[in-house]
Amino acid sequence: MMDFTIEKYRALLMALQKHSCFCIRHDVDLRPSYSLRVAQVESSMKMTSTYYFRTVPESYDENIIQQIVSLGHKAGYHYECLTTCHGDMEAAYKDFCNNLEKLRKVVPIDAACAHGSPRSPYDSQDLWKRYSYRELGITHESMIDTDFSQTLYLTDTGRRWDGWRVSVRDKVPQYQEEWIAKGLAFHSTDDIIRALNNPQHPIHQYKLLVNTHPQRWMPFGIRWIYEAVGQNLKNIVKRIIVCSKS
């Protein structure tokens, strides 16, 4: 079975159900209709997750946000304010507040997570070095509030599960070497499924935070091929960015 198909995602969900403690996060960067399809699959399996929406046109669709929440899922804010405001802290905070209010007029929002913006010199998480998201009613920032000493982070960034090699920000570098040493590095979805299906695998010693980008998961066809080729080209660019910063 091809990887990164909706059928493969269903197989991953079935394997995850064998784990004692996991949560699923989705970064809705593009094509929100694809997120709705993923949400429907999860709902059919009586599973729920959190969908983090950007407020740019390619991610933001109020009707789809409401439909996803109506299925029992949560919505969060996928912010990128320091990037869009070119590093201006005050403007970025105001932008965060305005976008949060916009989202809250559609559905309840108490979670946030920064968009990586790999081509930007700014990390939007730096906003919280000056301000407090808790004062805005955000109770959970996914990458800041997760205890990664106890939680293994699995993300499909780069359309692969070992995308930390080419990722600018969607990674946990302080724990990555420890995870690799323990056999907790995976390339394909099948690699993760095999680990989850093995009760003796060290993956079961950790809580799991699984992050996907739903625009990657679709039935095999022309769009699947386009996404695969396009992401491979993006990975080359991201690798150059990562190397230039090292």
Helices and strands as residue ranges (DSSP letters): H 6-16, E 22-28, H 32-44, E 50-53, H 62-70, E 74-79, H 81-84, H 89-104, E 111-114, G 124-129, G 134-136, E 140-141, H 142-145, E 151-155, G 157-159, G 163-165, H 173-181, H 189-196, G 202-205, E 207-212, G 214-216, H 222-245
